[in-house]
Amino acid sequence: MFIDASREYENGKNQNKLRTQDINHIVSTYSKFVSGEISPGVVEDKYAYIAIPSEIVENDYNLNIPRYVDTYEEEPEIDIKAVQNDIDVIEKELGEVQIKMKGYLKEIGY
């Protein structure tokens, strides 16, 4: 069984800490495996996976968690037109502010 609990922790100053709920999640997931409640395959999406020996052989005995627990999350698509519109609005506002600044600077003799 592979469990990827790398995203479940409390940020610490010098090091991160597992919270009680994180430990309970790990233990309950493992307990289901030991008791036979769950079968090989994805136990919990992006968290736990039970591999069969042939999968481990197929992966050249590589036991790195990412080989078995897929944590990939697709990034949202960026709306280029909306971003460009935002940039245009900001640049227009910047131009207006720069004109005002020039006026203020002129008033005080710069």
C-alpha positions as CSV (number, residue, x, y, z in Angstrom):
1,M,0.0,0.0,0.0
2,F,1.2,3.5,-0.9
3,I,-0.1,6.5,0.9
4,D,0.8,10.0,-0.2
5,A,0.0,12.2,2.8
6,S,2.4,14.9,1.6
7,R,-0.3,17.5,1.4
8,E,-1.8,16.9,4.8
9,Y,0.1,18.8,7.5
10,E,0.3,22.0,9.5
11,N,2.9,24.5,8.5
12,G,5.5,24.9,11.1
13,K,8.2,27.5,11.6
14,N,11.2,25.1,11.2
15,Q,9.4,22.0,10.1
16,N,5.8,20.9,9.3
17,K,3.7,18.8,11.6
18,L,1.2,16.1,11.1
19,R,-2.1,17.1,12.9
20,T,-4.2,14.5,14.7
21,Q,-6.7,14.4,11.8
22,D,-3.8,13.7,9.4
23,I,-2.5,10.8,11.5
24,N,-6.0,9.4,11.9
25,H,-6.5,9.6,8.1
26,I,-3.3,7.6,7.5
27,V,-4.1,5.1,10.2
28,S,-7.7,4.5,9.1
29,T,-6.6,4.1,5.5
30,Y,-3.9,1.6,6.5
31,S,-6.3,-0.2,8.8
32,K,-8.8,-0.8,5.9
33,F,-5.9,-2.3,4.0
34,V,-4.8,-4.6,6.8
35,S,-8.3,-5.7,7.6
36,G,-8.9,-6.6,3.9
37,E,-11.7,-4.1,3.5
38,I,-10.2,-2.8,0.3
39,S,-8.7,-4.4,-2.7
40,P,-5.8,-3.6,-5.1
41,G,-6.1,-0.4,-7.1
42,V,-6.9,3.2,-6.2
43,V,-8.1,3.2,-2.6
44,E,-8.5,7.0,-2.4
45,D,-8.0,9.2,-5.4
46,K,-4.7,11.3,-5.1
47,Y,-4.0,9.7,-1.7
48,A,-3.7,5.9,-1.5
49,Y,-3.1,3.0,-3.8
50,I,-2.7,-0.7,-3.3
51,A,-0.3,-2.2,-5.8
52,I,-0.1,-5.9,-6.7
53,P,3.4,-7.5,-7.0
54,S,3.3,-7.6,-10.8
55,E,2.9,-3.8,-10.9
56,I,6.0,-3.4,-8.7
57,V,7.9,-5.7,-11.0
58,E,6.7,-3.8,-14.0
59,N,8.0,-0.6,-12.4
60,D,11.5,-2.3,-11.9
61,Y,10.9,-2.5,-8.1
62,N,10.8,1.3,-7.9
63,L,8.8,2.1,-4.8
64,N,8.6,5.9,-5.3
65,I,5.1,6.9,-4.2
66,P,4.4,9.0,-7.4
67,R,4.7,5.9,-9.5
68,Y,1.5,4.5,-7.8
69,V,-0.4,7.5,-6.4
70,D,-1.3,10.0,-9.1
71,T,-1.5,13.5,-7.5
72,Y,-1.5,15.4,-10.7
73,E,-4.0,18.2,-10.8
74,E,-4.8,19.9,-14.1
75,E,-4.3,23.6,-14.1
76,P,-7.3,25.7,-15.0
77,E,-7.2,27.1,-18.6
78,I,-6.2,30.8,-18.7
79,D,-8.6,33.1,-20.6
80,I,-6.0,35.0,-22.6
81,K,-8.6,37.6,-23.8
82,A,-9.7,38.4,-20.3
83,V,-6.1,38.7,-19.1
84,Q,-5.3,41.0,-22.0
85,N,-8.4,43.1,-21.3
86,D,-7.3,43.4,-17.6
87,I,-3.8,44.5,-18.8
88,D,-5.3,47.1,-21.1
89,V,-7.5,48.6,-18.3
90,I,-4.5,48.7,-16.0
91,E,-2.3,50.4,-18.6
92,K,-5.0,53.0,-19.3
93,E,-5.3,53.7,-15.5
94,L,-1.5,53.9,-15.3
95,G,-1.4,56.5,-18.1
96,E,-4.0,58.6,-16.4
97,V,-2.1,58.4,-13.1
98,Q,1.1,59.4,-14.9
99,I,-0.6,62.4,-16.5
100,K,-1.8,63.5,-13.0
101,M,1.7,63.0,-11.5
102,K,3.2,65.2,-14.2
103,G,0.7,67.9,-13.4
104,Y,1.4,67.7,-9.7
105,L,5.2,67.7,-10.3
106,K,4.8,70.7,-12.6
107,E,2.8,72.5,-9.9
108,I,5.7,72.1,-7.4
109,G,8.3,73.1,-9.9
110,Y,9.7,69.8,-11.1
